[in-house]
């Protein structure tokens, strides 16, 4: 077995190019919200502030490479295989 160490970053740790990649990835699954008229519409992360995106990523445990690629699933896979 070979052990590999990967550095994982929070959204706020990324440069602008990395953050742009995260926004593209998050926009693949926009959030459905109810507007003032009681109608549902999609809210895209690319329209949100960096603070809102960071909060969303923290709540969901999302971690990224320096290029903004999601890698949080690797942490979960390692925890499952260790048990």
N, C-alpha and C positions, 0 to 999 in steps of 0.2 A: 504494500500500500504506500502511496506517495501522499504527503501532506503538502497542500498548497495554501499559502497565505494571500488573501485578497484584501486590499484596502477598500472600505466602503465609506461613502460620503452621504451626508444629509444634503438636501436640496440647497440650503444656504451656503454650503461649502463649495459649490460648483461655480465655474466661471460662466459668462453669458452664453457661450456655445453649449455648455453642458445643460444649463437651465432651459435653453430652447429645445433641446432634445427631450427633456423631461416633459415639457409642456405638450410637445407633439405626441408623446406616448400617452399622457393623461387625457388628451383630447379624443383619443380612440374610444373612451368611455365617459362621455359628458354626464354631468349631474342633472337629473330632472328636478325642477323646482316649480312651485306654484306661484304665478304672478298675482298682481293686485286684483285682477278680474276673475280669479279662481281657475284660470287656465294653466295647463302645464306646458313648460318650455324647457329646452335644454340650456344649461349654463356650461360654457366651455372654459377650461382652465387657462387657455391662452388669453382670456379676457379678465382673468383674476389678478390680484396683486401677488407679488412674491411672498408676502406675509401669509396670505390665504393658502397659497400652494404649499408653503413650508408647514403650516398647521395641518393641512390635509395629509401630507407625507408623513409627518410625525405620528398622527393618530393611526394611520394605517401601517406604520412600521416600514415605509419604503426607504430603501437605501440604493445608492447608485455608484457606478464607476465614474471616473473623472470625465468621461464622455457623455454622462447622463443616461447611461443604459441601466435599467433596473436589475439589481442583483439581490434584493432582499429575500427572494425565494431560495437562494443558495443557503442562507442562514437557517431557514426552516428545514430544508432538506438535510443539512448536517445534524440538526437537533434530532430529527426523526431517525436518521441512521445510527446515531450514537445511543439511542435508547433500546 
